[in-house]
């Protein structure tokens, strides 16, 4: 098991099992990498790093970077899911059910839904796949990285349709060739991309794991536009919650029904919803 996102759904997803351990066998030879295979080694390693940190703060040591890899230990942690009831009733879930339900209409095979179980959407995706009837028409394909997921969504699909769930870092920059494949040729392919973001409502939210500092707005939709040949080949929408849900749902389902090759839904986080942007000039003298 390797995905911290398992703790967000109180389960162990089979897609998250780590089969290839050669990478860690390779990096353990580096001087700055500490491999811990039991609780004693981990405790001693953390104590050593703490002493080095204290020495640096007192001006008696040099700065440095150490990587600690813990393996061979199966640690059970209580799930940190909170109350997921609101997710079932959320406007995002209704949007997913309406859009993905219409997208799968008439398909004889399950539609591949690519992703990497990012914490921004894994709870929504888990409930959709496990509890919602529309989820039974989809097959979740979890990439080892969101970069791999971005690559796979451009491959030939069973019925020409695919969905990609992705966040706004790393993988979003690797969509180029996939979009070329989808938008080239003689048609018959459709890709629905949903870009998810973290909600930055409290100070601690700015310190999410594996997330570098970002400057809004998200670059995802803008990057995708570079690969679109003509306006009728794509639809780009911002989903901003309840205030626009019915209108955006209609736009997206209509575009998918019309065979639009690329539909990109930017799922705006809470801090970017329900506000009015004003461009004003104020004379001060």
Backbone as CSV, one residue per row, in Angstrom:
resi,resn,N_x,N_y,N_z,CA_x,CA_y,CA_z,C_x,C_y,C_z
1,UNK,0.846,-1.192,0.000,0.000,0.000,0.000,0.877,1.235,0.000
2,UNK,0.473,2.228,-0.798,1.332,3.398,-0.856,0.572,4.704,-0.904
3,UNK,-0.694,4.684,-1.193,-1.406,5.938,-1.409,-1.982,6.489,-0.109
4,UNK,-1.577,7.705,0.228,-2.163,8.342,1.407,-3.641,8.620,1.179
5,UNK,-4.054,8.657,-0.074,-5.467,8.939,-0.362,-6.394,7.822,0.104
6,UNK,-5.847,6.619,0.356,-6.677,5.543,0.899,-7.322,5.957,2.214
7,UNK,-6.625,6.785,2.977,-7.156,7.215,4.259,-8.329,8.172,4.106
8,UNK,-8.542,8.680,2.914,-9.660,9.591,2.676,-10.938,8.865,2.295
9,UNK,-10.824,7.570,2.018,-12.008,6.796,1.658,-12.190,5.582,2.563
10,UNK,-11.369,5.489,3.606,-11.476,4.396,4.584,-11.433,3.030,3.918
11,UNK,-10.524,2.874,2.979,-10.401,1.592,2.304,-9.058,1.483,1.615
12,UNK,-8.781,0.314,1.059,-7.550,0.096,0.304,-7.922,-0.176,-1.141
13,UNK,-7.644,0.780,-2.005,-7.974,0.622,-3.415,-6.953,-0.304,-4.073
14,UNK,-7.441,-1.278,-4.831,-6.523,-2.226,-5.473,-5.607,-1.541,-6.472
15,UNK,-6.065,-0.388,-7.009,-5.237,0.335,-7.965,-4.024,0.986,-7.326
16,UNK,-4.003,1.046,-5.968,-2.932,1.762,-5.284,-1.785,0.861,-4.829
17,UNK,-1.875,-0.425,-5.067,-0.816,-1.336,-4.635,0.461,-1.055,-5.427
18,UNK,1.568,-0.942,-4.715,2.858,-0.670,-5.356,3.558,-1.995,-5.658
19,UNK,3.702,-2.307,-6.941,4.309,-3.582,-7.342,5.804,-3.448,-7.622
20,UNK,6.230,-2.315,-8.128,7.617,-2.134,-8.536,8.385,-1.392,-7.441
21,UNK,9.303,-2.077,-6.780,10.085,-1.491,-5.689,11.527,-1.202,-6.090
22,UNK,11.849,-1.411,-7.368,13.234,-1.235,-7.816,13.717,0.201,-7.620
23,UNK,12.804,1.164,-7.751,13.192,2.565,-7.613,13.793,2.818,-6.235
24,UNK,13.171,2.268,-5.198,13.662,2.490,-3.837,14.954,1.715,-3.571
25,UNK,15.126,0.572,-4.238,16.390,-0.149,-4.128,17.527,0.683,-4.713
26,UNK,17.202,1.471,-5.725,18.216,2.288,-6.380,18.604,3.503,-5.536
27,UNK,17.602,4.234,-5.039,17.919,5.492,-4.354,18.485,5.271,-2.947
28,UNK,18.336,4.059,-2.401,18.844,3.840,-1.044,20.367,3.934,-0.981
29,UNK,21.023,3.896,-2.133,22.477,3.995,-2.158,22.969,5.427,-2.031
30,UNK,22.042,6.385,-2.092,22.439,7.794,-1.968,22.679,8.141,-0.506
31,UNK,23.692,8.979,-0.256,24.081,9.312,1.116,22.975,10.031,1.886
32,UNK,22.111,10.754,1.192,21.096,11.548,1.867,19.769,10.813,2.021
33,UNK,19.739,9.549,1.666,18.509,8.762,1.756,18.618,7.775,2.912
34,UNK,17.606,7.788,3.769,17.554,6.859,4.904,16.419,5.865,4.681
35,UNK,16.732,4.598,4.617,15.723,3.553,4.448,15.428,2.941,5.810
36,UNK,14.172,2.956,6.220,13.766,2.392,7.515,12.809,1.236,7.267
37,UNK,13.134,0.069,7.837,12.321,-1.117,7.606,11.658,-1.639,8.869
38,UNK,11.839,-0.935,9.980,11.116,-1.304,11.201,10.997,-0.058,12.077
39,UNK,10.251,-0.197,13.150,9.953,0.960,13.999,11.208,1.496,14.687
40,UNK,12.125,0.614,15.080,13.349,1.048,15.738,14.195,1.912,14.814
41,UNK,14.385,1.464,13.569,15.168,2.233,12.612,14.530,3.593,12.350
42,UNK,13.223,3.623,12.264,12.531,4.884,12.020,12.715,5.843,13.196
43,UNK,12.591,5.310,14.409,12.745,6.145,15.605,14.163,6.715,15.689
44,UNK,15.162,5.889,15.436,16.546,6.347,15.501,16.858,7.358,14.391
45,UNK,16.303,7.143,13.217,16.530,8.063,12.105,15.939,9.431,12.400
46,UNK,14.711,9.444,12.910,14.068,10.721,13.230,14.801,11.440,14.362
47,UNK,15.316,10.671,15.316,16.088,11.283,16.407,17.370,11.922,15.868
48,UNK,18.043,11.229,14.949,19.257,11.763,14.347,18.978,13.044,13.566
49,UNK,17.915,13.027,12.766,17.573,14.213,11.984,17.167,15.371,12.889
50,UNK,16.527,15.071,14.003,16.156,16.124,14.951,17.396,16.766,15.564
51,UNK,18.400,15.951,15.885,19.648,16.492,16.438,20.357,17.370,15.411
52,UNK,20.338,16.948,14.156,20.959,17.750,13.111,20.224,19.087,12.934
53,UNK,18.906,19.049,13.028,18.118,20.280,12.896,18.409,21.234,14.040
54,UNK,18.464,20.695,15.258,18.773,21.530,16.420,20.163,22.173,16.281
55,UNK,21.117,21.382,15.812,22.473,21.906,15.644,22.496,23.028,14.609
56,UNK,21.734,22.872,13.538,21.685,23.905,12.504,21.055,25.190,13.049
57,UNK,19.980,25.050,13.834,19.313,26.225,14.400,20.205,26.980,15.384
58,UNK,21.125,26.262,15.997,22.038,26.891,16.948,23.320,27.372,16.281
59,UNK,23.385,27.258,14.959,24.565,27.710,14.230,25.748,26.774,14.335
60,UNK,25.518,25.541,14.764,26.608,24.588,14.946,26.645,23.508,13.867
61,UNK,25.713,23.592,12.903,25.666,22.566,11.867,25.368,23.174,10.511
62,UNK,25.574,22.391,9.473,25.327,22.846,8.102,23.912,22.478,7.670
63,UNK,23.312,23.254,6.760,21.986,22.887,6.244,22.096,21.647,5.375
64,UNK,21.002,20.966,5.206,21.019,19.760,4.380,19.623,19.260,4.110
65,UNK,19.517,18.302,3.220,18.241,17.695,2.855,18.357,16.185,2.974
66,UNK,17.469,15.586,3.719,17.464,14.130,3.874,16.098,13.578,3.457
67,UNK,16.123,12.435,2.824,14.893,11.747,2.424,14.767,10.477,3.240
68,UNK,13.629,10.311,3.900,13.375,9.121,4.703,12.342,8.261,3.985
69,UNK,12.708,7.036,3.668,11.806,6.095,3.015,11.471,4.981,4.007
70,UNK,10.203,4.819,4.306,9.748,3.780,5.226,9.126,2.658,4.414
71,UNK,9.661,1.454,4.539,9.083,0.319,3.830,9.220,-0.931,4.693
72,UNK,8.395,-1.888,4.395,8.403,-3.121,5.180,7.588,-3.015,6.446
73,UNK,6.932,-1.887,6.646,6.097,-1.695,7.839,4.656,-1.452,7.398
74,UNK,3.747,-2.231,7.929,2.331,-2.060,7.616,1.678,-1.338,8.789
75,UNK,1.523,-0.030,8.631,0.993,0.793,9.718,-0.465,1.126,9.441
76,UNK,-1.329,0.764,10.353,-2.753,1.071,10.208,-3.055,2.388,10.902
77,UNK,-3.607,3.320,10.149,-3.977,4.615,10.685,-5.480,4.798,10.602
78,UNK,-6.068,5.490,11.552,-7.510,5.742,11.461,-7.806,6.633,10.264
79,UNK,-8.875,6.353,9.530,-9.186,7.178,8.363,-9.520,8.610,8.760
80,UNK,-9.110,9.539,7.917,-9.393,10.955,8.175,-10.409,11.431,7.138
81,UNK,-11.601,10.868,7.213,-12.603,11.178,6.195,-13.640,12.173,6.680
82,UNK,-13.813,12.287,7.999,-14.840,13.192,8.495,-16.220,12.727,8.066
83,UNK,-17.132,13.637,7.938,-18.495,13.334,7.519,-18.586,13.487,6.005
84,UNK,-18.724,12.365,5.302,-18.782,12.430,3.843,-20.212,12.507,3.331
85,UNK,-21.181,12.600,4.247,-22.570,12.751,3.832,-22.789,13.931,2.898
86,UNK,-22.223,15.113,3.216,-22.416,16.258,2.317,-21.908,16.029,0.902
87,UNK,-20.912,15.147,0.732,-20.394,14.877,-0.610,-21.449,14.178,-1.457
88,UNK,-22.165,13.245,-0.844,-23.222,12.539,-1.577,-24.290,13.505,-2.084
89,UNK,-24.573,14.530,-1.296,-25.645,15.468,-1.643,-25.124,16.730,-2.317
90,UNK,-23.841,16.791,-2.600,-23.232,18.017,-3.099,-23.633,18.312,-4.537
91,UNK,-23.484,19.571,-4.900,-23.772,19.984,-6.268,-22.761,19.380,-7.236
92,UNK,-21.531,19.139,-6.760,-20.525,18.485,-7.611,-20.928,17.060,-7.954
93,UNK,-21.464,16.331,-6.966,-21.881,14.958,-7.231,-23.046,14.919,-8.212
94,UNK,-23.983,15.841,-8.061,-25.105,15.891,-9.005,-24.607,16.211,-10.404
95,UNK,-23.648,17.128,-10.482,-23.060,17.467,-11.781,-22.390,16.244,-12.405
96,UNK,-21.623,15.506,-11.607,-20.972,14.303,-12.107,-21.992,13.289,-12.592
97,UNK,-23.033,13.067,-11.809,-24.031,12.062,-12.181,-24.762,12.460,-13.466
98,UNK,-25.136,13.729,-13.564,-25.856,14.182,-14.761,-24.986,14.090,-16.004
99,UNK,-23.754,14.601,-15.897,-22.873,14.651,-17.065,-22.370,13.267,-17.454
100,UNK,-21.843,12.525,-16.476,-21.285,11.209,-16.790,-22.385,10.212,-17.151
101,UNK,-23.570,10.396,-16.590,-24.690,9.539,-16.962,-25.057,9.718,-18.423
102,UNK,-25.108,10.973,-18.881,-25.433,11.241,-20.295,-24.288,10.798,-21.205
103,UNK,-23.059,10.956,-20.756,-21.895,10.619,-21.583,-21.832,9.117,-21.874
104,UNK,-22.291,8.305,-20.955,-22.210,6.849,-21.136,-23.425,6.268,-21.850
105,UNK,-24.388,7.104,-22.180,-25.615,6.608,-22.818,-25.300,5.907,-24.137
106,UNK,-25.850,4.710,-24.283,-25.684,3.963,-25.525,-24.422,3.152,-25.638
107,UNK,-23.546,3.222,-24.654,-22.282,2.479,-24.716,-22.491,1.014,-24.321
108,UNK,-21.857,0.122,-25.061,-21.922,-1.301,-24.759,-20.817,-1.741,-23.798
109,UNK,-19.757,-0.960,-23.727,-18.628,-1.258,-22.854,-18.475,-0.156,-21.819
110,UNK,-17.811,-0.469,-20.729,-17.550,0.548,-19.721,-16.567,1.588,-20.264
111,UNK,-16.829,2.843,-19.933,-15.963,3.925,-20.380,-14.780,4.052,-19.425
112,UNK,-13.557,4.110,-19.946,-12.396,4.297,-19.055,-12.428,5.680,-18.403
113,UNK,-12.238,5.699,-17.098,-12.125,6.951,-16.346,-10.731,6.970,-15.748
114,UNK,-9.865,7.806,-16.305,-8.462,7.847,-15.908,-8.246,8.865,-14.784
115,UNK,-7.294,8.563,-13.931,-6.963,9.471,-12.843,-5.778,8.942,-12.073
116,UNK,-5.477,9.589,-10.955,-4.397,9.130,-10.084,-4.817,9.279,-8.620
117,UNK,-6.138,9.238,-8.379,-6.689,9.265,-7.016,-6.194,10.461,-6.211
118,UNK,-6.099,11.622,-6.835,-5.642,12.813,-6.125,-6.631,13.184,-5.031
119,UNK,-6.117,13.727,-3.925,-6.984,14.006,-2.785,-8.050,15.037,-3.112
120,UNK,-7.843,15.849,-4.172,-8.844,16.859,-4.517,-10.168,16.237,-4.931
121,UNK,-10.146,15.023,-5.499,-11.399,14.449,-6.008,-11.657,13.007,-5.588
122,UNK,-10.743,12.372,-4.858,-10.891,10.937,-4.639,-12.165,10.575,-3.884
123,UNK,-12.607,11.416,-2.952,-13.833,11.094,-2.224,-15.047,11.161,-3.139
124,UNK,-15.083,12.151,-4.012,-16.182,12.234,-4.975,-16.166,11.027,-5.904
125,UNK,-14.978,10.688,-6.407,-14.859,9.575,-7.344,-15.206,8.254,-6.679
126,UNK,-14.746,8.053,-5.444,-15.008,6.811,-4.728,-16.503,6.602,-4.535
127,UNK,-17.193,7.626,-4.086,-18.642,7.511,-3.874,-19.363,7.315,-5.201
128,UNK,-18.932,8.025,-6.230,-19.561,7.882,-7.544,-19.429,6.453,-8.069
129,UNK,-18.234,5.875,-7.954,-18.000,4.533,-8.485,-18.650,3.450,-7.641
130,UNK,-18.692,3.656,-6.319,-19.172,2.617,-5.425,-20.677,2.666,-5.178
131,UNK,-21.265,3.850,-5.205,-22.649,3.986,-4.752,-23.636,4.457,-5.814
132,UNK,-23.168,5.161,-6.811,-24.089,5.741,-7.780,-24.299,4.813,-8.973
133,UNK,-25.537,4.673,-9.435,-25.793,3.775,-10.576,-25.040,4.200,-11.833
134,UNK,-24.846,5.501,-12.015,-24.112,5.966,-13.192,-22.662,5.493,-13.172
135,UNK,-22.120,5.269,-11.970,-20.740,4.828,-11.853,-20.494,3.431,-12.380
136,UNK,-21.560,2.633,-12.504,-21.406,1.261,-12.992,-21.095,1.210,-14.486
137,UNK,-21.234,2.326,-15.156,-20.935,2.374,-16.595,-19.483,2.759,-16.858
138,UNK,-18.686,2.895,-15.770,-17.310,3.359,-15.916,-16.329,2.378,-15.299
139,UNK,-15.128,2.338,-15.862,-14.024,1.536,-15.336,-12.913,2.487,-14.921
140,UNK,-12.594,2.516,-13.623,-11.541,3.415,-13.149,-10.180,2.836,-13.509
141,UNK,-9.351,3.649,-14.159,-7.991,3.260,-14.535,-7.048,4.213,-13.820
142,UNK,-6.377,3.714,-12.782,-5.531,4.561,-11.943,-4.091,4.517,-12.436
143,UNK,-3.603,5.654,-12.888,-2.214,5.727,-13.313,-1.282,5.741,-12.118
144,UNK,-0.043,5.355,-12.334,0.951,5.424,-11.259,1.241,6.880,-10.890
145,UNK,1.096,7.747,-11.864,1.215,9.178,-11.631,0.121,9.858,-12.439
146,UNK,-0.175,11.114,-12.112,-1.161,11.824,-12.916,-0.605,12.140,-14.303
147,UNK,0.729,12.130,-14.431,1.341,12.290,-15.748,0.994,11.093,-16.631
148,UNK,1.083,9.890,-16.061,0.729,8.691,-16.817,-0.753,8.689,-17.175
149,UNK,-1.594,9.125,-16.230,-3.029,9.195,-16.512,-3.310,10.144,-17.669
150,UNK,-2.599,11.283,-17.690,-2.773,12.244,-18.773,-2.356,11.652,-20.116
151,UNK,-1.366,10.776,-20.104,-0.938,10.122,-21.340,-1.966,9.081,-21.789
152,UNK,-2.456,8.278,-20.866,-3.340,7.170,-21.229,-4.676,7.626,-21.789
153,UNK,-5.146,8.782,-21.363,-6.468,9.209,-21.831,-6.471,9.533,-23.317
154,UNK,-5.293,9.676,-23.928,-5.225,9.966,-25.350,-5.134,8.730,-26.222
155,UNK,-5.063,7.550,-25.604,-4.972,6.309,-26.371,-6.327,5.966,-26.994
156,UNK,-6.317,4.991,-27.900,-7.567,4.536,-28.509,-8.434,3.894,-27.437
157,UNK,-9.683,4.327,-27.324,-10.595,3.852,-26.276,-11.611,2.867,-26.860
158,UNK,-12.213,1.996,-26.004,-13.131,0.960,-26.498,-14.231,1.493,-27.405
159,UNK,-14.865,2.587,-27.036,-15.929,3.159,-27.871,-15.630,4.610,-28.233
160,UNK,-14.345,4.944,-28.187,-13.941,6.287,-28.578,-14.144,7.334,-27.511
161,UNK,-14.592,6.944,-26.320,-14.867,7.911,-25.257,-13.988,7.636,-24.041
162,UNK,-13.576,8.715,-23.381,-12.778,8.572,-22.164,-12.991,9.798,-21.289
163,UNK,-12.728,9.617,-19.993,-12.836,10.690,-19.011,-11.506,10.768,-18.268
164,UNK,-11.073,11.988,-17.966,-9.868,12.189,-17.174,-10.188,13.086,-15.993
165,UNK,-9.913,12.590,-14.775,-9.960,13.406,-13.563,-8.511,13.754,-13.224
166,UNK,-8.241,15.041,-13.035,-6.865,15.445,-12.806,-6.848,16.717,-11.965
167,UNK,-5.760,16.920,-11.201,-5.651,18.182,-10.465,-4.826,19.168,-11.290
168,UNK,-4.499,20.305,-10.710,-3.918,21.389,-11.503,-2.402,21.485,-11.423
169,UNK,-1.724,20.408,-11.041,-0.260,20.420,-11.033,0.272,19.165,-11.724
170,UNK,1.477,19.257,-12.225,2.215,18.141,-12.833,1.519,17.563,-14.058
171,UNK,0.568,16.667,-13.855,-0.038,15.956,-14.973,-0.702,16.851,-15.987
172,UNK,-1.213,17.973,-15.532,-1.918,18.881,-16.441,-0.987,19.393,-17.529
173,UNK,0.316,19.396,-17.244,1.299,19.852,-18.224,1.665,18.772,-19.235
174,UNK,1.137,17.558,-19.064,1.509,16.430,-19.923,0.375,16.000,-20.850
175,UNK,-0.609,16.861,-21.023,-1.773,16.513,-21.828,-1.577,16.725,-23.320
176,UNK,-0.504,17.406,-23.706,-0.357,17.833,-25.086,-0.553,16.753,-26.131
177,UNK,0.213,15.676,-26.029,0.135,14.632,-27.056,-1.210,13.917,-27.034
178,UNK,-1.785,13.756,-25.856,-3.103,13.125,-25.781,-4.141,13.968,-26.510
179,UNK,-4.072,15.283,-26.319,-5.027,16.159,-27.004,-4.803,16.125,-28.515
180,UNK,-3.553,15.997,-28.936,-3.280,15.878,-30.373,-3.969,14.638,-30.943
181,UNK,-3.857,13.510,-30.228,-4.469,12.268,-30.707,-5.986,12.395,-30.780
182,UNK,-6.574,12.982,-29.749,-8.036,13.084,-29.699,-8.561,14.023,-30.783
183,UNK,-7.862,15.105,-31.029,-8.355,16.135,-31.935,-7.898,15.950,-33.382
184,UNK,-7.060,14.958,-33.642,-6.603,14.713,-35.008,-7.432,13.595,-35.639
185,UNK,-7.177,13.325,-36.889,-7.878,12.240,-37.573,-9.239,12.673,-38.087
186,UNK,-10.129,11.682,-38.217,-11.433,11.927,-38.839,-12.577,11.889,-37.835
187,UNK,-12.273,12.193,-36.577,-13.336,12.273,-35.572,-13.635,10.934,-34.937
188,UNK,-14.736,10.886,-34.200,-15.149,9.650,-33.538,-14.572,9.475,-32.156
189,UNK,-13.772,10.454,-31.697,-13.200,10.381,-30.354,-13.738,11.523,-29.496
190,UNK,-13.930,11.228,-28.224,-14.359,12.251,-27.280,-13.621,12.089,-25.963
191,UNK,-13.170,13.195,-25.415,-12.478,13.198,-24.133,-13.099,14.269,-23.242
192,UNK,-13.539,13.847,-22.061,-14.086,14.761,-21.061,-13.066,14.892,-19.936
193,UNK,-12.586,16.110,-19.711,-11.578,16.364,-18.678,-12.207,17.181,-17.568
194,UNK,-12.051,16.716,-16.333,-12.485,17.480,-15.170,-11.252,17.819,-14.340
195,UNK,-10.985,19.122,-14.190,-9.813,19.595,-13.453,-10.269,20.018,-12.062
196,UNK,-9.645,19.422,-11.029,-10.040,19.664,-9.643,-8.957,20.441,-8.905
197,UNK,-9.390,21.226,-7.926,-8.477,22.082,-7.171,-8.735,21.926,-5.669
198,UNK,-7.736,22.221,-4.851,-7.962,22.215,-3.396,-8.681,23.488,-2.971
199,UNK,-9.422,23.396,-1.888,-10.062,24.576,-1.316,-9.107,25.206,-0.310
200,UNK,-8.746,26.443,-0.539,-7.791,27.142,0.325,-8.561,28.127,1.193
201,UNK,-9.224,27.602,2.217,-10.073,28.426,3.070,-9.392,28.792,4.382
202,UNK,-8.420,27.993,4.800,-7.691,28.251,6.041,-6.192,28.308,5.738
203,UNK,-5.436,28.884,6.663,-4.001,29.021,6.448,-3.335,27.675,6.207
204,UNK,-3.709,26.649,6.979,-3.069,25.346,6.857,-3.334,24.712,5.496
205,UNK,-4.407,25.136,4.806,-4.730,24.571,3.498,-3.671,24.883,2.453
206,UNK,-2.850,25.895,2.721,-1.805,26.265,1.772,-0.589,25.353,1.873
207,UNK,-0.622,24.376,2.774,0.515,23.482,2.984,0.138,22.038,2.682
208,UNK,-0.640,21.838,1.619,-1.019,20.493,1.218,0.222,19.689,0.827
209,UNK,0.141,18.382,1.036,1.235,17.497,0.632,1.411,17.534,-0.883
210,UNK,2.630,17.362,-1.314,3.043,17.287,-2.723,2.467,18.397,-3.590
211,UNK,2.220,19.577,-3.007,1.669,20.670,-3.804,2.550,21.906,-3.665
212,UNK,3.169,22.340,-4.756,3.979,23.557,-4.687,3.091,24.792,-4.631
213,UNK,3.622,25.934,-4.245,2.822,27.168,-4.252,2.335,27.474,-5.669
214,UNK,1.075,27.835,-5.782,0.498,28.119,-7.088,-0.085,29.525,-7.102
215,UNK,-0.128,30.102,-8.266,-0.766,31.396,-8.454,-2.011,31.172,-9.298
216,UNK,-3.161,31.536,-8.784,-4.411,31.396,-9.522,-4.421,32.426,-10.654
217,UNK,-4.981,32.187,-11.819,-5.869,31.070,-12.127,-5.133,29.813,-12.592
218,UNK,-5.864,28.721,-12.635,-5.311,27.455,-13.099,-4.913,27.572,-14.561
219,UNK,-3.765,26.983,-14.888,-3.294,27.058,-16.274,-3.871,25.950,-17.135
220,UNK,-4.546,24.971,-16.534,-5.025,23.812,-17.282,-5.837,24.142,-18.523
221,UNK,-6.954,24.862,-18.378,-7.757,25.181,-19.562,-6.980,25.957,-20.622
222,UNK,-6.099,26.868,-20.185,-5.338,27.652,-21.150,-4.374,26.767,-21.931
223,UNK,-3.738,25.808,-21.256,-2.841,24.892,-21.951,-3.596,24.073,-22.996
224,UNK,-4.784,23.593,-22.618,-5.563,22.765,-23.539,-5.950,23.537,-24.795
225,UNK,-6.198,24.826,-24.659,-6.654,25.628,-25.802,-5.603,25.698,-26.902
226,UNK,-4.341,25.538,-26.563,-3.292,25.612,-27.566,-3.375,24.469,-28.583
227,UNK,-4.055,23.398,-28.236,-4.103,22.227,-29.107,-5.409,22.118,-29.880
228,UNK,-6.297,23.078,-29.713,-7.599,23.042,-30.385,-7.495,23.767,-31.722
229,UNK,-7.934,23.110,-32.806,-7.791,23.686,-34.144,-8.908,24.676,-34.462
230,UNK,-10.128,24.367,-34.061,-11.233,25.280,-34.329,-12.205,25.266,-33.167
231,UNK,-12.994,26.329,-33.059,-13.840,26.542,-31.887,-14.826,25.409,-31.659
232,UNK,-15.341,24.816,-32.728,-16.354,23.767,-32.590,-15.788,22.450,-32.087
233,UNK,-14.451,22.353,-32.003,-13.821,21.108,-31.548,-13.765,20.986,-30.032
234,UNK,-14.059,22.058,-29.308,-13.883,22.004,-27.852,-14.863,22.924,-27.141
235,UNK,-15.120,22.562,-25.896,-15.915,23.404,-24.993,-15.134,23.544,-23.694
236,UNK,-14.981,24.771,-23.218,-14.306,25.044,-21.956,-15.289,25.753,-21.028
237,UNK,-15.493,25.181,-19.854,-16.429,25.780,-18.900,-15.809,25.796,-17.512
238,UNK,-16.245,26.761,-16.715,-15.889,26.834,-15.296,-17.123,26.463,-14.485
239,UNK,-17.012,25.397,-13.702,-18.117,24.988,-12.841,-17.929,25.667,-11.488
240,UNK,-18.828,26.594,-11.184,-18.680,27.413,-9.985,-19.745,27.124,-8.938
241,UNK,-20.233,25.881,-8.884,-21.178,25.522,-7.834,-22.625,25.748,-8.201
242,UNK,-23.450,25.901,-7.172,-24.901,25.936,-7.344,-25.375,27.096,-8.207
243,UNK,-24.661,28.210,-8.171,-25.118,29.400,-8.884,-25.183,29.206,-10.395
244,UNK,-24.404,28.260,-10.922,-24.395,28.057,-12.376,-24.571,26.594,-12.760
245,UNK,-24.909,25.744,-11.806,-24.913,24.295,-12.047,-25.807,23.887,-13.207
246,UNK,-27.046,24.356,-13.230,-27.977,23.930,-14.275,-27.517,24.404,-15.654
247,UNK,-27.019,25.632,-15.747,-26.567,26.168,-17.031,-25.334,25.416,-17.541
248,UNK,-24.356,25.180,-16.664,-23.139,24.482,-17.081,-23.446,23.027,-17.431
249,UNK,-24.316,22.399,-16.645,-24.690,21.016,-16.948,-25.314,20.913,-18.334
250,UNK,-26.179,21.841,-18.669,-26.815,21.852,-19.992,-25.790,22.061,-21.095
251,UNK,-24.858,22.983,-20.876,-23.816,23.237,-21.874,-22.977,21.989,-22.127
252,UNK,-22.563,21.343,-21.039,-21.670,20.184,-21.165,-22.389,19.004,-21.795
253,UNK,-23.582,18.685,-21.324,-24.312,17.538,-21.882,-24.673,17.768,-23.348
254,UNK,-25.001,18.995,-23.703,-25.313,19.300,-25.103,-24.085,19.135,-25.991
255,UNK,-22.929,19.598,-25.503,-21.697,19.464,-26.277,-21.319,17.995,-26.459
256,UNK,-21.463,17.206,-25.403,-21.132,15.785,-25.504,-22.092,15.071,-26.442
257,UNK,-23.371,15.414,-26.381,-24.361,14.797,-27.267,-24.115,15.165,-28.724
258,UNK,-23.535,16.354,-28.944,-23.247,16.798,-30.304,-21.952,16.213,-30.845
259,UNK,-21.252,15.449,-30.026,-20.015,14.814,-30.478,-18.795,15.700,-30.400
260,UNK,-18.832,16.765,-29.600,-17.672,17.644,-29.443,-16.474,16.827,-28.950
261,UNK,-15.347,16.853,-29.644,-14.215,15.981,-29.284,-13.635,16.233,-27.894
262,UNK,-13.560,17.499,-27.481,-12.920,17.820,-26.208,-13.825,18.715,-25.378
263,UNK,-14.093,18.282,-24.136,-14.857,19.091,-23.190,-14.044,19.184,-21.906
264,UNK,-13.721,20.398,-21.495,-12.906,20.623,-20.307,-13.737,21.368,-19.274
265,UNK,-13.927,20.733,-18.115,-14.678,21.338,-17.014,-13.686,21.701,-15.907
266,UNK,-13.561,22.965,-15.637,-12.685,23.436,-14.566,-13.533,23.551,-13.300
267,UNK,-13.363,22.608,-12.371,-14.167,22.584,-11.151,-13.560,23.579,-10.167
268,UNK,-14.123,24.769,-10.114,-13.531,25.821,-9.296,-13.636,25.495,-7.808
269,UNK,-12.596,25.800,-7.046,-12.651,25.581,-5.595,-13.514,26.652,-4.934
270,UNK,-13.810,26.427,-3.664,-14.756,27.301,-2.965,-14.320,28.753,-2.967
271,UNK,-13.013,29.001,-2.843,-12.573,30.397,-2.748,-12.697,31.146,-4.069
272,UNK,-12.987,30.438,-5.160,-13.127,31.089,-6.464,-14.575,31.138,-6.937
273,UNK,-15.507,30.832,-6.059,-16.914,30.778,-6.457,-17.711,31.963,-5.919
274,UNK,-18.800,32.264,-6.636,-19.817,33.207,-6.169,-19.233,34.563,-5.783
275,UNK,-18.498,35.154,-6.677,-18.043,36.519,-6.450,-18.158,37.284,-7.763
276,UNK,-18.181,38.575,-7.670,-18.266,39.435,-8.847,-16.929,40.121,-9.050
277,UNK,-16.377,40.003,-10.237,-15.112,40.635,-10.549,-15.386,41.989,-11.190
278,UNK,-14.813,43.042,-10.621,-15.028,44.401,-11.099,-13.725,44.997,-11.625
279,UNK,-13.812,45.621,-12.776,-12.665,46.326,-13.343,-13.043,47.804,-13.348
280,UNK,-12.498,48.578,-12.408,-12.932,49.959,-12.236,-11.762,50.918,-12.278
281,UNK,-12.057,52.177,-12.550,-11.073,53.255,-12.445,-11.573,54.246,-11.408
282,UNK,-10.710,54.627,-10.500,-11.075,55.557,-9.439,-10.154,56.770,-9.517
283,UNK,-10.742,57.951,-9.655,-9.950,59.181,-9.696,-9.634,59.617,-8.273
284,UNK,-8.384,59.804,-7.986,-7.972,60.115,-6.605,-7.722,61.598,-6.362
285,UNK,-7.731,62.415,-7.410,-7.441,63.826,-7.180,-8.233,64.723,-8.106
